[in-house]
Amino acid sequence: MIGSVRKKGATWSYRIDLGVINQIECSGYKTKKEATTAMHEAIYNYTGGP
């Protein structure tokens, strides 16, 4: 599972690739660190943990 963080206007967003077509995108984070942390948590929750 691959994720990326990018800046959209004044806020940061993350995108997680779930396969060839499916993606999850969430935006509205004030800092890159917040977006990265949220992305890692989303990947952890989506995969079911360790």
Summary of the structure (lengths in Angstrom):
residues: 50
radius of gyration: 10.7
end to end distance: 13.9
largest distance: 34.2
contacts: 119
relative contact order: 0.26
helix: 32%
strand: 42%
